[in-house]
């Protein structure tokens, strides 16, 4: 299944449902944080992704790597 089809399905499934929209925002921010930490400096978001995540996780450290480690420890990322 292509990415375009997945995006369309998400838009249909979250249409006018604030809880699902908020969940999508959180998941997207978590993905961006993980990619920025694992890419060694490549930014995927123009602003501060940690600041965005602090809306939902107010006690996050300011450092991306430490914030990622804390969220991973708290179970927001699957461990391999």
C-alpha positions in Angstrom: 0.0 0.0 0.0 1.4 3.4 -0.9 1.9 6.3 1.5 -0.7 8.3 -0.3 -3.3 5.7 0.3 -2.4 5.5 4.0 -2.7 9.3 4.4 -6.1 9.3 2.7 -7.3 6.5 5.1 -6.0 8.5 8.1 -7.9 11.6 7.0 -11.1 9.6 6.6 -10.7 7.9 10.0 -10.0 11.0 12.0 -12.5 13.3 10.4 -14.0 15.7 13.0 -12.9 13.5 15.9 -10.7 15.6 18.3 -9.4 12.7 20.3 -8.1 10.9 17.2 -6.6 14.1 15.8 -4.8 14.7 19.1 -3.5 11.1 19.0 -2.2 11.6 15.5 -0.4 14.8 16.6 1.3 13.0 19.5 2.3 10.0 17.4 3.7 12.2 14.7 5.7 14.3 17.2 7.1 11.0 18.7 8.1 9.8 15.3 9.9 13.1 14.5 11.8 13.1 17.8 12.9 9.5 17.2 14.1 10.3 13.6 15.9 13.5 14.7 17.7 11.6 17.5 18.7 8.6 15.3 19.8 10.8 12.3 22.6 12.5 14.3 21.5 16.1 13.8 19.3 16.0 10.7 16.2 18.0 11.5 12.7 17.0 10.4 10.9 19.8 12.1 11.6 23.5 11.8 10.9 24.3 15.4 11.8 22.5 18.7 10.2 19.1 18.7 10.9 18.8 22.4 8.9 22.0 23.0 6.0 20.5 21.0 6.1 17.3 23.0 6.1 19.2 26.3 2.4 20.0 25.6 1.7 16.4 26.4 4.8 15.5 28.5 5.6 18.6 30.6 8.5 17.0 32.5 10.6 16.2 29.5 14.3 17.2 29.5 15.3 20.0 27.1 17.8 17.8 25.3 16.4 15.7 22.4 18.4 12.6 23.2 17.5 12.7 26.9 13.9 13.3 26.1 13.9 10.4 23.7 15.5 8.1 26.3 13.0 9.2 29.0 10.0 8.5 26.6 11.6 5.2 25.6 12.0 4.2 29.3 8.3 5.3 29.9 7.2 2.9 27.2 6.2 5.3 24.4 8.7 3.5 22.0 8.9 -0.2 21.4 12.1 -1.8 22.5 13.7 -4.3 20.2 
